[in-house]
Amino acid sequence: MAVTTATSAEILAKASAKGATDPLPTILDDLSLTIKRPTVPEGIDAVAVAGVWVGVLRRIGAAKLNYWGLPDLVENGRLLISELVTNALRHGKGPEVVFRFIIGVDLIVLEVDDGSPGWPEVRVAEPAEENGRGMLLVACLANSWGVSEDGTRTWCTLTAPASVRRGR
């Protein structure tokens, strides 16, 4: 799977582009939520302080996927949300983390902007390591993933099953 640089609008446009005259894809649901990064004392993990948002966003994501008739994507969606938001809280340096969840007719886009220009790294953690598998999971579960050109936004996509797309 190739890692590309794009914005969520560009991702949706590329995924549905059949020709230059085609309109942008239909967006069924678009949620954006901003988490203010708490002041965390040195040596304390930001996820320990603001990690409650990971669970909140997982529940919101699951509810939205179920609402739009996509229950088969709930588990992967919840895991992808967990990994992207946790990484943003843990490694980002900006004053806030912005989470965006877009459900299109054919494609679901999860995007996190952590305000930090660092690029996430897919690596293989040692068996005894407790952390370090997040982006590997994203790379394995998502249909595609990437980073904005400035490195501040990380996104991934899930494709709606064909049977669900026909029923909408």
N, C-alpha and C positions, 0 to 999 in steps of 0.2 A: 504494500500500500504506500503510495507516494504522499509525502507531506507537502502541502501547498500553502501559499500565502493568499488569503482572501478575507473579505468581510462576509457576514451572514447573508447580506443581500446579494453579493456576488456568488456565493455558494448556491443559493436558491436559483438565481438566474442561470448559472452554468448547468445546473442539474436538470433544468426544464427546457433549456434552449434547443429548439428544433430548427429555428431559422432566425434571422435578424429581425423579422417583423413580429415574432411572437411576443405576447405580453408577458410581464413578470408572472411567476407562478402564483396561484391562489394561496394566500396565507389564511389559515383557519383560526390560529391562535398565536398571540405574540405577547410574551410576558418579559418584563425587564425588572429586576430587583437589585437595589444597591445596598450593600452591606458596608457600613462605616467600619474601617479597620480600628480595632481598639488599641489603646496604648498598652503594650505588653512589656513587663519588666524583662531585662536581659536574662536569658536562660529559660524563659517560659515559652512554650509552644503556643503560637497564636490560635491554633485549632483548639487547644484546651480552653481558651477564653471565648472564642467566637464560633466554635464548632457546632453549637446548637443550630446554626443556620444550615449546616449540611443536612441534618435530619428534616428540617422544615422544607428545604428545597426538594429533597427526595420525595416527601409526601405530596407536595404540590405537583411535581412532575408525574408521579404515579396517577394522581387524580385526573390530571389533564389528559394523559394518554388513555386512561379508561374512558373518560368522557367522550373522546373522539373515536372510540371503537378500536383502540390499539392495545389491547391487553397483552398481546404477545411481545410487545416492546417494553413493558413495564420493568421487568427485572434488569434488563440491560440498561435501560434509561436511568433507573435508580443508581446503578453502579457507576455509570458514566458521570452522572451529576456528582456523586460522592467524590470521585477521583478528581474531576476538574475543580470543584469548589475547594476541596481540601488542599490541593496543590496551590491554588491561588492564595488561600489564607496562609499557608505555611511558607511559601517561597516568594510571594509578591511583596512589593515594597511601597506601592501607592497608598494613598489615604483611604481608598475604598476598593471593594471588589464588586464589579457589576456582572450579574448573571443574567443571561438572556436565553429564553426557551421559545423556539419558534416551531409551530406545527404547520407544515404546508400539506398540500394534497398528497404529494408523493414523498416528502422528505421532512425529517425532524432535524433541527439544528440546535445544538447546545453550545453556548458560547460564554466564556468567562474572560473578563478584562480585569487584570490585577494591577495595571498601571506600571508594571515593571518590564523593562526591555529584555529580560532574560528569556531564552528559549527553553521549553521543557525538553527533558532528555529521556528517551526510551532506553532503559538499561535492564540488565538481568541482575537482580539482587541475589546475594548469597542466601542459601537456605535458612540460615540462622537470623538474617536481618528481618526486622519487624516492618521496615518501610522500604520504599524504592521500587515498587511494582506498579505504581499508578499509571504512568504513561504507557507501560507495556500492556496493561489491561485495556486502556483506551484504544491503543493500536490494534488489539485483537478483537475487541467487541464492536467498535464503530465501523461503519462502511467506509468512512474517510475521516481524516482529521488534519488539522493544520494550525498555522500560527500566522497572525497578521504580520505585515512587513516590518513593523516597528517592534514586534515581539511582545506587545502588551496583551493581545487577545489570543486565547487558545480556543479552538472550536472542534467539534466533531459532529458527524451526522449518522442518523439511522434512516433506513429506507422503509417506508410503509409497505406491508405485504400487498401483493397485487390484488388479492381477493378483497382487501379492505378498500383499496383505491377504486375498484370498480363499483363498490357499494355506496360511495359518497356522492 
